[in-house]
Amino acid sequence: MKNEESQSAPIPDRKPAVAGSFYPGKAESLKEALRKAFENAVPRKNEGEVLAIIVPHAGYVYSAKVAASGFNQIDPEKKYEHIFIIGSSHRMSFNGAAVYAGGNFITPLGKVPVDKLAETLSHSPGFSANMTPHNDEHSLEVQVPFLQHYYLEKEFSIVPIIIGTQNKETCRKIAETLSPYFNEHNLFIISTDLSHYPEYEAAQRSDETIIHAIEQNSVSTFLKTKAKLENEDTPNLLTALCGWTSVLTLLHITETRSNIKIRKVDSQNSGDVSFGDKSRVVGYGAMVIEKVNSSKKLNEFNLTETDKENLLHIARKTLETYVEDREIFKPSKDTMDKNLLQQAGAFVTLTKSGQLRGCIGTFKPSGAVYETVRDMTVSAASNDYRFEPVNPKELDGIDIEISVLTPLRKIQSISEIEIGKHGIYIIKGNHSGTLLPQVPLKQGWTREEFLGYCARDKAGIGWSGWKDAEIYIYEAIIFSEKEMKINHNKD
C-alpha cells in the first residue's frame, strides 16, 4: 500500500539550480537582462513555419544575445500544443533520455508547468522519468526565462528532456519516438554551445564549420565534420559541440524530410564580450529549423545553358576565393535568374587529372540553388574527410562538376532503379551513403553492383547491407566545366 502511495505522489517542482550564476537570481534584474538581449538580437526573418531552434545555454553575460536571436524567430502569437526543451547532460551519464514528468519548472520569473505529455513520454522506449539528471543541469533551465519573457503573460507548458547517452544508435531511437511530434503544431528547442576552449580565431573557424555541417541536414555529414574538427589537434579544443547528441537526435528526425530548411541566425563566442578572454573561448550559435513550401515538384525543375554556366562560374569563383583568401564568395541575388533562386539539393565534385579530389553534397537545401552550389563547393574543397583541403597551387588543375538534385523517393523494389537516370541513397540504422547517377555509367556497373558499392563503400554496411536497408532514389541535372568547354585557367 505504501509503495502505491509513493508511486502516485506528485512530482515536486524543479527549483532553479543556476539562478544567480548563469543568469540573474532576482526577477527585475533578469527581466532587464532579457530585455537587453532581445533588443540587440537578430530580428525575426522567417522563410517558413518554425519547427525548432538551436540556441546556446551559457551564462547570459556571454550568450544571451545569441539565444535571443534564436527565440526571436518564433512567432510570439502562435500557440504551440507542446514545447520540447532538449539538452545533453553535462553532469552525469546514463542510458537514454530522462524526462521531468510533472510539477513545474521554477525561475525568478515564476512557474512554468510541465506538459502532461512528459509523463506519457517517460514510458516510451529509451525514456525514463529519472529526475536526478535534472537537479543540477543548466542546459534546460536557462532556456525557460527566454520563453517566459517572449510569451509574457501567455500560458504555456514544457516537455523537459535530458539526453544522457553517448550512443549514436540510442539517439536514433530517441528520435523515432519524438519524430511524430515534429510538426508545425509543436516547437523543439535544442540546447547546445559550440566549441569549447580554443583560442578566438580557431573557435570562429570551428563554429562556422560545424554550423555549416548542421545546415546540410545530414547525419553523416554532421558526424564526420564533428570528428574531423576534434581530430585536427586544435590547441585546447575539448569539443566542437557540447550538445552533439541533442543535435544528432534532431537531425535523425529531419534528415529524410524534403521540406526542411536549417539555417544560421547568429553566432559569436565568449571572446566577443568586453571582458572575454580571447585565448580560451566557448562558441555560441543560434539556428532555426523551418518547414518550407514544397508544393513545386523539383522533378519539374530545369536549368538553361546560361543557368548552368552561371552556376559553374559561382562554383569556380567560390573555390578560388575560399582556397586563396579563406573568404566566402557572395554573388548578388539581384542578378540571378529565377531558376537559380529556387531550392534544390546539389553535389559539387572536384577532379584533378581525372581523379576525384573532393565531393560533397546535400539533399536538403538550406537556400537557393546558387547558394547550395556555393556552400557545397566550399565543403568539397575543405571538408571531404578523404582528402586534404585544396591548396592554391592546385586550383588551375581542378575541374568542377555540378549535380543538381530532385527530391528523394523511397522505393519498394530495386527494379525501380534505372542505371544512368537514378542516384541512390541508402539508410540503415545510423549509417547512410549515396552514389550519384553518373557513377555506375562511368564504372560500367550493374544495378546490384551499384547497390553493393554504395552499401559497402559509402554507407559502411557491407556489400549486401542494402538488402535490409531503406533505399531512396533521385535524379540529377549534371554538367561540368569540361563538358561545357569552360576554360578556367588564369594564364
Disulfide bonds with the S-S distance in Angstrom:
none
